[in-house]
Amino acid sequence: MSSIFSKIARGEIPSYKIAESDKFYAFLDINPMSEGHTLVIPKEETDYIFDLGETDFSGLFLFAKKVAEGIKSAVPCTRVGIAVIGLEVPHAHIHLIPINKESDMDFRKPKLKLQKEEMEAIAARISSQIKL
């Protein structure tokens, strides 16, 4: 049984794609903590991020760095925070969240409700800034 993230990476479920390589995929979180909140995943389904092989682990973080640089260029923020929690979906993933203060990374806070058009515009803005 494939995770929802595997289905997104294969294009079986639509997403607001930010960037893609042969091994990794980045897309906007549909329940964002802030505008530009992005998820970065390996295309190969692995539940626990520390179960990734060394090459895939380091590759995932290097890919995420490029995505974060694109987010920082496209979304007004002080930094792009990073979180790896991984309990809500059984597929390793990194949260990249534009922040201005530490409390912006509180996952208990209410999520933003953005319209499809807003999500598409944010994805296009970020995607245009990424250099893979």
Beta strands, then each sheet from edge to edge (+ up, - down):
strand 1: 17-20
strand 2: 24-28
strand 3: 38-42
strand 4: 79-83
strand 5: 94-99
sheet 1: 1+ 2- 3+ 5- 4+
end
